[in-house]
Amino acid sequence: MAAPVSAVPVAPLSFDDTRIAFEAKSDTELRKMYALFAAMNNGSLVKTGGGLMKTALKFSLPGTKFLIKHSIFKQFCGGETIQECKPVIAELGRYHIGTILDYSVEGTGNDQSFDRTRDEILATIALAATTPNIPFSVFKVTGLMPTALLEKVQASTALTEAEQATFERGRQRLDALCASAHQHGVRLFVDAEESWFQQTIDDLAEDMMRRYNQERAIVWNTYQLYRHDRLDALQAAHDRAEQGNYYLGVKLVRGAYMEKEARTAKQRGYQNPINPSKQHTDDLYNESLRYCIAHVDRISLCAGTHNEASSLLLTQLMQEAGLAPEDDRVWFAQLYGMSDNLSYNLAHAGYHTAKYVPYGPVEAVMPYLLRRADENTAIAGQSSREFLLIQRELRRRQGR
């Protein structure tokens, strides 16, 4: 039976409305953003500057941390601690944008580090339970157990008794997070990682869904659509959820490890799992959006994307399916410090929207920051797009 047409009026939506996109920024803040994105348009400057920052931090050169914290760190991170992130959470909340606190410290691979990560994620879940502006928590499974074990399990290599015990401790950490999320009614993203152990992550995530998604989607798995097999994996996961009578939480992203995936496939002599072109990835991403909306009675969806065409498509698919913008089963998400023209305009039009807000000590978050800088340089036009939108808004304000 066709879905009823939504009776809720849908606000006009334009991702070019810079007044809404940068409403939260002062003229001074905009000019700082302008300078930062102008610098990130220069690939050689990003590479050189990144190396210099790492060296300066390593040798604790005076003023280095202060400089980083008040420039690139401030643009892309919420703070060094959860407490420091609270003003960012409140500011985003003023514009009806949620915060997804992302503890971006890469662990050292021992039990103490894994326990520390578990406890930090538990703290984000506890805060989300009492803060309406935090709709999700998030974690990486490699923050809870050794990567090598995830890889061995996927390769069906027998684990030693000690390895099995270590893996079980990791599974218990994972269960502690999902149980807490279920208890507090907080949605929990399981981030995607590299393909050579992603199937292990998928299996663990689905096991948690069977346990905790009986009433609604609490645990959400992530699908990287630059992999050519991910729509098939999503469809199979939906079928298992139907058979098991639980809800499927799905976050769709394009992907984060393309060069590493291609390099590893070549080294190990297997087919590259990455799509042959960006157009293939875009097509697969959009087809996955269509699939999720067509099965929205079973699937809850978060479109984690900076792509304007995909974001607009999802709003159109929702309207065609009779889903109001505020339908709690559909979310949009972007990274903090990027694509404000999407986040703020979507939220202004009434769609559920959230920002990934990374946090952690400056030194520990540097790998994340350098990836953001590289990403803005590598994605065709990303820095230029941000740069031009900021430039347009500054000119608009000057002409008021």
C-alpha positions as CSV (number, residue, x, y, z in Angstrom):
1,M,0.0,0.0,0.0
2,A,1.3,3.4,-0.9
3,A,2.5,5.6,2.0
4,P,0.3,8.5,2.9
5,V,1.5,11.9,1.7
6,S,2.9,13.9,4.7
7,A,0.5,16.6,5.9
8,V,3.5,18.5,7.3
9,P,4.5,21.4,5.1
10,V,8.1,21.1,3.9
11,A,10.2,24.2,4.1
12,P,12.0,25.3,0.9
13,L,15.6,24.0,0.9
14,S,18.7,25.5,-0.7
15,F,22.2,24.6,0.2
16,D,23.4,27.9,-1.3
17,D,21.7,30.0,1.4
18,T,24.8,31.3,3.2
19,R,22.8,33.5,5.5
20,I,21.4,30.4,7.2
21,A,24.6,28.4,6.7
22,F,26.8,30.9,8.7
23,E,24.2,32.5,10.9
24,A,26.1,31.2,14.0
25,K,29.4,32.8,12.9
26,S,30.6,36.3,13.7
27,D,32.4,38.3,11.0
28,T,35.7,37.6,12.8
29,E,35.0,33.9,13.0
30,L,34.2,33.8,9.3
31,R,37.4,35.6,8.3
32,K,39.4,33.0,10.3
33,M,37.6,30.2,8.5
34,Y,38.3,31.9,5.2
35,A,42.0,32.0,5.9
36,L,42.1,28.4,7.1
37,F,40.2,27.0,4.0
38,A,42.3,29.2,1.8
39,A,45.4,27.5,3.2
40,M,43.9,24.0,2.8
41,N,43.4,24.7,-0.9
42,N,47.2,24.5,-1.2
43,G,48.1,20.8,-1.2
44,S,51.9,21.3,-0.7
45,L,51.2,23.7,2.2
46,V,49.0,21.1,3.9
47,K,51.7,18.4,3.5
48,T,54.5,20.7,4.7
49,G,52.5,22.3,7.5
50,G,51.3,18.9,8.8
51,G,54.8,17.6,9.1
52,L,56.0,20.8,10.8
53,M,53.1,20.6,13.3
54,K,53.9,17.0,14.2
55,T,57.5,17.7,14.7
56,A,56.8,20.8,16.8
57,L,54.4,18.9,19.1
58,K,56.9,16.0,19.4
59,F,59.6,18.3,20.7
60,S,57.1,20.4,22.7
61,L,58.2,23.7,21.0
62,P,56.7,26.7,22.9
63,G,53.4,28.0,21.6
64,T,52.8,25.1,19.2
65,K,49.9,23.5,21.1
66,F,48.3,27.0,21.6
67,L,48.6,27.8,17.9
68,I,47.1,24.4,16.8
69,K,44.3,24.5,19.4
70,H,43.2,28.0,18.3
71,S,43.3,27.3,14.5
72,I,42.8,23.9,12.9
73,F,41.8,22.1,16.1
74,K,39.1,24.7,16.9
75,Q,37.7,24.4,13.4
76,F,37.3,20.6,13.4
77,C,37.2,19.6,17.1
78,G,35.0,20.4,20.0
79,G,37.6,20.4,22.7
80,E,40.1,18.3,24.5
81,T,37.5,16.8,27.0
82,I,33.8,16.2,27.1
83,Q,33.5,19.2,29.4
84,E,35.3,21.5,26.9
85,C,32.8,20.3,24.2
86,K,29.7,21.5,26.1
87,P,29.7,25.1,24.7
88,V,29.9,23.6,21.2
89,I,27.0,21.2,22.0
90,A,24.9,24.1,23.3
91,E,25.8,26.4,20.3
92,L,24.8,23.7,17.7
93,G,21.7,23.0,19.7
94,R,20.6,26.6,19.4
95,Y,20.2,25.9,15.6
96,H,18.6,22.5,16.2
97,I,21.7,20.6,15.2
98,G,22.7,17.6,17.3
99,T,26.2,16.7,18.4
100,I,27.8,13.3,18.0
101,L,30.7,13.2,20.4
102,D,33.6,11.3,18.7
103,Y,36.5,10.4,21.0
104,S,39.2,10.6,18.4
105,V,42.2,9.3,20.4
106,E,43.8,6.3,18.7
107,G,44.5,3.6,21.3
108,T,47.8,2.0,22.0
109,G,46.5,-1.5,21.7
110,N,46.6,-2.9,25.3
111,D,43.9,-3.7,27.7
112,Q,44.4,-0.5,29.7
113,S,43.9,1.6,26.6
114,F,40.9,-0.4,25.5
115,D,39.3,-0.1,29.0
116,R,40.0,3.7,28.9
117,T,38.2,4.0,25.5
118,R,35.3,2.0,26.8
119,D,34.9,4.2,29.8
120,E,35.1,7.3,27.7
121,I,32.4,6.1,25.4
122,L,30.3,5.2,28.4
123,A,30.7,8.8,29.5
124,T,29.4,10.1,26.2
125,I,26.4,7.8,26.4
126,A,25.7,9.0,29.9
127,L,25.8,12.6,28.8
128,A,23.6,11.9,25.7
129,A,21.0,10.3,28.0
130,T,20.5,13.7,29.8
131,T,21.2,16.0,26.9
132,P,18.6,16.3,24.1
133,N,21.1,17.8,21.7
134,I,23.2,14.6,21.6
135,P,21.2,12.1,19.5
136,F,24.0,9.5,19.0
137,S,27.2,8.1,20.6
138,V,29.9,6.5,18.4
139,F,32.9,4.3,18.6
140,K,35.3,2.2,16.6
141,V,35.6,-1.5,17.5
142,T,39.4,-1.2,17.1
143,G,39.2,1.0,20.2
144,L,38.0,-2.0,22.2
145,M,40.1,-4.9,21.0
146,P,43.3,-5.6,18.9
147,T,43.0,-5.1,15.1
148,A,45.1,-8.2,14.6
149,L,42.5,-10.4,16.3
150,L,39.6,-8.9,14.3
151,E,41.7,-9.8,11.2
152,K,42.4,-13.3,12.3
153,V,38.8,-14.0,13.1
154,Q,37.7,-12.8,9.6
155,A,40.4,-15.0,8.0
156,S,39.0,-18.0,10.0
157,T,42.4,-18.4,11.5
158,A,42.3,-20.4,14.8
159,L,42.9,-18.2,17.9
160,T,45.2,-19.4,20.7
161,E,43.6,-19.7,24.1
162,A,45.1,-16.3,25.1
163,E,43.9,-14.7,22.0
164,Q,40.4,-16.1,22.5
165,A,40.4,-14.6,26.0
166,T,41.5,-11.2,24.7
167,F,38.8,-11.3,22.0
168,E,36.2,-12.2,24.6
169,R,37.3,-9.2,26.7
170,G,36.8,-7.0,23.7
171,R,33.4,-8.4,23.0
172,Q,32.5,-7.7,26.7
173,R,33.6,-4.1,26.3
174,L,31.4,-3.9,23.1
175,D,28.4,-5.4,25.0
176,A,28.9,-3.0,27.9
177,L,28.6,0.0,25.5
178,C,25.5,-1.5,23.7
179,A,23.8,-2.4,27.0
180,S,24.4,1.1,28.4
181,A,23.0,2.6,25.2
182,H,19.9,0.4,25.4
183,Q,19.4,1.1,29.1
184,H,19.6,4.9,28.4
185,G,17.8,4.9,25.1
186,V,20.8,6.4,23.3
187,R,21.5,5.4,19.6
188,L,25.0,4.1,19.1
189,F,27.0,4.1,15.9
190,V,29.5,1.4,15.2
191,D,32.0,3.0,12.8
192,A,33.2,1.2,9.7
193,E,36.9,0.3,9.3
194,E,39.2,-1.5,6.8
195,S,37.8,-4.3,4.6
196,W,40.1,-7.0,5.8
197,F,38.4,-7.1,9.2
198,Q,35.1,-5.3,8.5
199,Q,33.2,-8.5,8.3
200,T,34.1,-9.3,11.9
201,I,32.8,-5.9,12.9
202,D,29.6,-6.4,10.9
203,D,29.1,-9.8,12.7
204,L,29.7,-8.2,16.1
205,A,27.4,-5.3,15.3
206,E,24.6,-7.6,14.1
207,D,24.9,-9.7,17.2
208,M,24.4,-6.6,19.3
209,M,21.4,-5.6,17.1
210,R,19.7,-8.9,17.8
211,R,20.2,-8.3,21.5
212,Y,19.3,-4.6,21.8
213,N,17.3,-3.6,18.7
214,Q,14.1,-5.5,19.6
215,E,12.0,-2.3,20.2
216,R,13.9,0.2,17.9
217,A,17.3,0.8,16.4
218,I,19.7,1.4,19.2
219,V,22.9,-0.1,17.6
220,W,23.7,1.2,14.1
221,N,26.2,-0.3,11.8
222,T,28.1,1.7,9.1
223,Y,28.4,1.0,5.4
224,Q,31.1,2.5,3.3
225,L,29.7,2.8,-0.2
226,Y,33.0,3.2,-2.0
227,R,33.1,-0.6,-1.6
228,H,31.3,-2.2,-4.5
229,D,29.8,-5.0,-2.3
230,R,28.2,-2.8,0.4
231,L,24.6,-2.5,-1.0
232,D,24.5,-6.3,-1.2
233,A,25.7,-6.5,2.4
234,L,23.1,-4.0,3.4
235,Q,20.3,-5.9,1.7
236,A,21.5,-9.2,3.3
237,A,21.6,-7.5,6.7
238,H,18.0,-6.2,6.2
239,D,16.8,-9.8,5.3
240,R,18.4,-11.1,8.5
241,A,16.8,-8.4,10.6
242,E,13.4,-9.3,9.0
243,Q,14.0,-12.9,9.8
244,G,15.2,-12.2,13.4
245,N,12.5,-9.6,13.9
246,Y,14.8,-6.8,15.1
247,Y,15.4,-3.3,13.7
248,L,18.4,-2.4,11.6
249,G,20.3,0.9,12.3
250,V,22.3,2.0,9.2
251,K,24.7,4.8,8.7
252,L,25.7,5.3,5.1
253,V,29.1,7.0,4.3
254,R,31.2,7.0,1.1
255,G,34.3,5.9,2.9
256,A,37.6,6.8,4.6
257,Y,40.4,4.4,3.6
258,M,40.4,4.4,-0.2
259,E,44.2,4.7,-0.8
260,K,45.0,2.2,2.0
261,E,42.4,-0.3,0.6
262,A,43.9,-0.1,-2.9
263,R,47.5,-0.4,-1.6
264,T,46.7,-3.4,0.7
265,A,44.7,-5.2,-2.1
266,K,47.7,-4.9,-4.4
267,Q,50.2,-6.1,-1.7
268,R,48.1,-9.1,-0.8
269,G,47.0,-10.0,-4.3
270,Y,43.2,-9.8,-4.1
271,Q,40.7,-7.7,-6.0
272,N,40.5,-4.1,-4.9
273,P,37.1,-3.7,-3.1
274,I,36.8,0.0,-4.0
275,N,34.5,1.1,-6.8
276,P,36.3,1.9,-10.1
277,S,35.2,5.5,-10.1
278,K,33.6,8.2,-8.0
279,Q,30.5,8.0,-10.2
280,H,30.1,4.4,-9.3
281,T,30.3,5.3,-5.6
282,D,27.8,8.1,-6.0
283,D,25.4,5.9,-7.8
284,L,25.7,3.1,-5.2
285,Y,25.3,5.6,-2.4
286,N,22.1,7.0,-3.8
287,E,20.8,3.5,-4.6
288,S,21.4,2.6,-0.9
289,L,19.4,5.7,0.2
290,R,16.5,4.5,-2.0
291,Y,16.7,1.0,-0.5
292,C,16.7,2.3,3.1
293,I,13.7,4.6,2.5
294,A,11.9,1.8,0.7
295,H,12.4,-0.4,3.8
296,V,12.1,2.4,6.5
297,D,9.7,0.3,8.5
298,R,12.6,-2.0,9.3
299,I,15.6,0.3,8.7
300,S,16.6,3.5,10.5
301,L,18.9,5.6,8.4
302,C,21.7,8.2,8.9
303,A,23.1,9.7,5.8
304,G,26.6,10.7,6.8
305,T,27.6,12.7,3.7
306,H,28.9,16.1,2.6
307,N,27.5,15.5,-0.9
308,E,24.8,18.0,-1.7
309,A,23.2,15.9,-4.5
310,S,22.8,12.9,-2.2
311,S,21.4,15.1,0.7
312,L,18.9,16.7,-1.6
313,L,17.9,13.3,-3.0
314,L,17.2,12.0,0.5
315,T,14.9,14.9,1.2
316,Q,13.1,14.1,-2.0
317,L,12.8,10.4,-1.2
318,M,11.4,11.2,2.2
319,Q,8.7,13.5,0.6
320,E,7.8,10.8,-2.0
321,A,7.5,8.2,0.8
322,G,5.3,10.5,2.9
323,L,7.9,10.9,5.6
324,A,7.9,14.2,7.5
325,P,11.3,16.0,7.9
326,E,11.2,15.3,11.6
327,D,10.6,11.5,11.1
328,D,12.9,10.1,13.8
329,R,14.0,7.2,11.6
330,V,16.0,9.4,9.2
331,W,19.0,11.6,10.0
332,F,21.6,13.6,8.2
333,A,25.2,14.0,9.6
334,Q,28.3,16.0,8.6
335,L,31.7,16.5,10.3
336,Y,32.0,19.5,12.6
337,G,33.8,22.4,10.8
338,M,32.7,21.3,7.3
339,S,29.7,21.6,5.1
340,D,27.7,24.1,7.3
341,N,25.7,25.0,4.3
342,L,24.2,21.4,4.5
343,S,23.9,21.1,8.2
344,Y,22.3,24.5,9.0
345,N,20.0,24.6,6.0
346,L,18.8,21.0,6.6
347,A,18.2,21.8,10.3
348,H,16.4,25.1,9.4
349,A,14.1,23.1,7.1
350,G,13.2,20.8,9.9
351,Y,15.3,17.7,9.1
352,H,17.1,15.8,11.9
353,T,20.7,16.8,11.5
354,A,23.8,16.2,13.6
355,K,27.5,17.0,13.5
356,Y,30.3,14.6,14.3
357,V,32.3,16.5,16.9
358,P,35.7,14.9,17.6
359,Y,37.5,15.6,20.8
360,G,40.6,14.6,22.7
361,P,44.0,16.0,23.7
362,V,45.5,18.0,20.9
363,E,48.6,15.7,20.5
364,A,46.4,12.6,20.4
365,V,43.9,14.1,17.9
366,M,46.6,15.2,15.4
367,P,46.2,12.1,13.2
368,Y,42.5,13.0,12.8
369,L,43.3,16.7,12.1
370,L,45.8,15.8,9.4
371,R,43.3,13.5,7.8
372,R,40.8,16.3,7.7
373,A,43.3,18.6,6.1
374,D,44.3,16.0,3.5
375,E,40.7,15.2,2.8
376,N,39.8,18.8,2.2
377,T,42.7,19.0,-0.2
378,A,42.1,15.6,-1.9
379,I,38.3,15.8,-2.4
380,A,37.8,17.6,-5.6
381,G,36.6,21.1,-4.8
382,Q,35.8,20.5,-1.1
383,S,38.1,23.3,0.3
384,S,37.2,25.5,-2.7
385,R,33.5,25.0,-2.0
386,E,33.8,25.9,1.6
387,F,36.1,28.8,0.7
388,L,33.7,30.2,-1.9
389,L,30.7,29.9,0.3
390,I,32.4,31.8,3.2
391,Q,33.6,34.4,0.6
392,R,30.1,34.8,-0.6
393,E,28.7,35.3,2.9
394,L,31.4,37.9,3.8
395,R,30.4,39.8,0.7
396,R,26.7,39.5,1.5
397,R,27.4,40.9,5.0
398,Q,29.5,43.8,3.6
399,G,26.6,44.7,1.3
400,R,23.9,44.8,3.9
